[in-house]
Amino acid sequence: MTSRKGRKPASGKGRVGKGASGKDPKVEASVRGRDVVRREDSPLRRATPRELPAIDGAWDEGSPLPAPVRPRRPAIQEPSPGRVSSPRRDTPRDMPAVDGVPEAPVPSAESVTRGVLARVRGMETLEPAYEAWLELRLAYGAARSRFQGERERLDQQGSFLVGAVRAASQERAASAEPAPAAESALTSADAPMRDFLRQAEEKLTRAREALAEEEAESEARFQAAFEEIRSTVKDRVRRYLAGSPPRLRLLLRKVGATRAILHVERVGGDAPVLLMYLFSGRIPSRHGFLFDDSTEDVALPPAPLYPEEGVVPEEVRPEAPALVARVRAPGEVLPVKGFLPVFVPRPEGGEDFFRLLQRGPVMEVEVSEGPGFRGVLTREESERFAGHLLRLKLEGRLELEVEAG
C-alpha cells in the first residue's frame, strides 16, 4: 500500500511549474481572468464614451478596445477680401442704448380726469370715490411739478443763451478793438449776433406761451374734476345719513366725584365720514382718516392734519387754537387725521371745541384747553357733551347708547 507522501500527483495536478501550454499557470490564469473581464464589458457599461477623445498614450496599438474617435476641429474661415469682420459684442443686439431709451409718455390732464370721473360715476359707494379722489390728487401734484420743471428749464435756457451771446460779443470786441468800460457788451455786437439773440428770445417766448396755455387748460380740467368729486361725495353722505344714521355708544368712566372720562366705541366702515359731516357740516379729505396713525417722525405722535387742501407740510402739527381755527375756516373739505371734531354750545353763549381722538378700540373725548387738549373732563363738560349727542339722537340724526361704568 502506497503512502500519501509517496503517491505521485496526476499529470498537471498538484505540481508547481509550467502548465500544459508551457506557461506559468499563475500568469496564464491572470491573463485569462483579464480577458474574461474585457469580454464581459459591454459598450453600454463603458465609463468613458466613445466620442470622448482619449488621452495621448492611453490606447495602444493592438488593444481589443476600439480606437477613440477624435472630434474634428472647425475649419477657420478666412474673411473674404473687402469684408470687415464685426468686433465682438458684449451687449446683446436687442438691448437699447442708455441714451436712446424713450421716456414714458406723460398722461394728459384730459385722460387722467376722464378715467377718474368714470370710476366715481360707476360706483355708488364712498370708498371707491375717495380712492379715485386720492389718485386725482396725486396726478394733480405730478402735473404741477412737471410744469414747474418746464418753466425752470426755459428760464435756464434763456439765461444761458444771453450769457453765451454776451461772452461772444466781449470776445469779438476784445479781438477787434477795446470797447469803453462803461459801454455794454451787447452794444458793440454786430448784426448777426443781435439777430441770433432775437430769434432765440422769440422762440423761448413762444415756448413759454404754449406752456402757460397748456398749464391753464390742465388746471381747469383738474379743478372741474375736483369739484365734481366733492359734490358727488357730499350728495352720497347726505343720502346715507338720511337713510341710515350712524350708531354711537358712549361710555362714562368716573374719576372721583366731580370728574369723568368719556369714551366712544370705535366705529368702522363709512361711519367716520358720516360723523364728520354730522358734527362739522364738512367732508374729510380721506376715507380712512380716523384710523390713520402714520407719522413722518417716529419720535412724534401722528400729526392731526394732512398736508393737503391748503395745508402746507409745516402746518400739520398746530397747537389747539390754530387747529380750532383751521376747523372753523370756511370750505367743503377738512384734511384732519386721527380724530373727529365736535363743537358743543355753552349755555351762556359760544362753543367749546371737543375732539374724539382715536385710541385703539375706543375714541377718547378731549376738550381744548390752552395750547393743548385735556382728557379728564369736569362733570359739567361731560354732561354737556353727552347732552349734545342726545339732542342729535332726538332729531333722528344719530343712534346713541349711553353706558355708565
Phi, psi and omega in degrees: 000130185273139180280165182295326181288326183275351181289134178276136178289156178292163182296125178085358184239136177069018184239128179270128181155207181277148179276196182293332181278355180087007180248166178294127183296327179294315179295319181296322180292319179295322179294318179296320178296321180292321178294322180296317180298318180294324179290328180286333179293125178258159178301335181286342183255015181288136177284336181242124180294157181294330185283344181285124181295138182282154177288144182303128179089000181276346180235127182259152177294135181089003178289144178293343178286147179292152180292140180292150180264121180266129180291146179281140176281141180293142180288137179276119180274124177283137179296138179292151180297136180089356181249124180262124180288139181286142179293162181293137180257126173270347180248133178304151183294328184274003178274121182289154176290157183296319182288343184258010180288120181286140179284149179294136181294140180278124180295142181283163179296327180296314181293321180294310182294323180296318179293319181293315181294328177296322177292320180294318182287335183278345181239143182258004180263169185276320186298314177299326178295320178291324177297317177294325177297316179295320178298319178294323179296319178293319178294325178294318177297320178294322179294318179295321177296322180294316179294321177297318177296322178294320178297315179297323179295318179294320177297318179294321179295319179296315179294327178293317179296317178298317178296322180294318179295319178298317179295320178295322179295316179297320179293319180293319180293322180292326180284330181276289177206145184298135177267155177300150183294324182284344182282140180291153182292328183282340181290335179267001180285150181276177185297316179301325179293317180292322178295319178298316180294321180294317180295320179295319178294322177295319178296318178294323178296316178297321179295320178295320179295317179296321179294318179296321178295317179295321179294320179295319178295318178296318179298319180295319179294317180294316180296322177295320178292319176300317181297319180294320180293316179298317179295320180295317180295317180297318179297319180292321179297318178298318180295317180295320179296320180289326183274322183214092180296148178292157182245134178235149175234114183266127181246125180259126176238113183283143176233091185079198184273333187239005182231159183205160173240129180254131175238149174236130180300146182297140178249163182219182180069226179271000184300319178301320179294318180294319179293324177300315179290326180292319184278326187240349182075015180225162182258149177285161180280344180221152183288317182263035184296325187289330184256011181274107179250023179289153179214144178280348180223120184293342179278353182241152175289165179302142180289145180278357182226152172268147177280067181203172181056045178090359179261122179275160182301334180283352184246019183278349179236066180279163171284172186303314180299318179292326177292320177297320178295322178295320180290326180282342184299146180293152180151168181263341188235139175246118180273050182274160182217127173085003180203165175245125179276139180222126175257120182249123181294150174264153178296324182274001181112155182088184182220151170253142181262116174251158173220144175263100185270127181291124178222081178067237184282353181226168170246128182265135180275125178233150180243145180288133179209111181066223180278355182228205181230154182237131183267337177269115186262153171284167180297320180293322179292317180294323179291320179294321179294315178297323178295325178296317177293324179295323177297319177296327178292317181293333176280357179079017182258357183204142172260122188232140173227128183249134180226125178260127182253000000 
